[in-house]
Amino acid sequence: MNAVPQERRVVTALPGPTSQELQARRTAAVARGVGSVMPVFAARAGGGIVEDVDGNRLIDFGSGIAVTSVGASAEAVVRRAAAQLADFTHTCFMVTPYEGYVEVCERLAELTPGDHAKKSALFNSGAEAVENAVKIARSYTGRQAVVVFDHGYHGRTNLTMALTAKNMPYKNGFGPFAPEIYRVPVAYGYRWPTGPENCGPEASAQAIDQISKQIGAENVAAIVIEPLLGEGGFIEPAKGFLPALAAFARDNGIVFVADEIQSGFCRTGRWFACEDEGVVPDLITTAKGIAGGLPLAAVTGRAEIMDAAHPGGLGGTYGGNPVACAAALGAIETMKELDLPAKARRIETVMKGRLSALREKYDLIGDVRGRGAMIAIELVKDRRTKEPAPEATAALAAACHAAGLLVLTCGTYGNVLRFLPPLVIGEDLLEEGLDILENALADL
């Protein structure tokens, strides 16, 4: 077992000398388009700590973008994946299948919302899952149009770039994009013109009106939405918005797709974020937190919808790799054993308490939002105008990094600091990380 000491330690400037040497090699060998939040090279990670090649230990508020929710070296994940590695690394499920793939699909049927008959198909990445959900919805409905939302993020493949709202860095210069994609407003309470209290009903009415008038409900194959928007700024759609859209989809034969790639697997204090308002999606896409850091993704949904694609129409050489499936079963075992939804809710209590107090103290913080261990602060130059403060956000993130706290930014305006700690993080590290943030805010 990779037992990384659970304490922050900064022994060099960040990045340290070994990381700098590796960065020089990286610059020579790795394409410029692949970015990094922090040019600090990892050597070990586990619990709430990432240890670098220079011996620095950073508090992890990023989880590899919501991937290592069970920690980066969870015992059950390592044990099961190692056992599978020894048996075989690959046969291709489409050539000779294996039990692990079937068992992951069985677990997904149990864990995802709704008590209807469900089936799944496994893939490698979140973008692949979303792309296949659209394929399945089009096959099932015989329709082409796909509805997505302002501030939404769904991936970097050609189709999912079209579904994604933000131009830089995801889309700029990479077109033309897939056709028959339509974008409508989302219920962004903090920035809704008539205030958050009116946002849910007004935004849903506006979105439904646009779909009906500009596309025609009878032409829509799928409505695809993140129940808690990720890259777009950790936007929690105002209450009532998701249920209204799900009902509209149901009434019009539209497949309602919940993109739970960032918000799924206990991250928001429930197994899936759409459970917060009792929304039962027709299809749900998962990835990130599913397999403790190994590449795996899934589309899970109503059996009759999932079976719409013809045999051979879904798949991929590596989809549902046996080692990744073993890791997923280990991750799910860990989530159940440690009751990680409850851990996520405790993280929310601690973080929101501290962050709300900081908002009282600093006008720079316009909003504190999110659920579970998917929490964010939106930074503004002026609380009255809500003008975004991307420069201050970048400076705050850099100050945290320098002090040994790994944080990520996001948001359409680049002004949101997001917190995605591993759900197994110790409360002492959580508090210490928030201390670092508080000190950085004071200095700013």
Beta strands, then each sheet from edge to edge (+ up, - down):
strand 1: 42-46
strand 2: 49-52
strand 3: 57-60
strand 4: 118-123
strand 5: 145-149
strand 6: 181-184
strand 7: 220-225
strand 8: 255-259
strand 9: 283-286
strand 10: 297-302
strand 11: 365-371
strand 12: 374-382
strand 13: 387-388
strand 14: 405-406
strand 15: 408-410
strand 16: 416-419
sheet 1: 1+ 2- 3+ 14+
sheet 2: 4+ 10- 9+ 8+ 7+ 5+ 6+
sheet 3: 11+ 12- 13+
sheet 4: 11+ 12- 16+ 15-
end
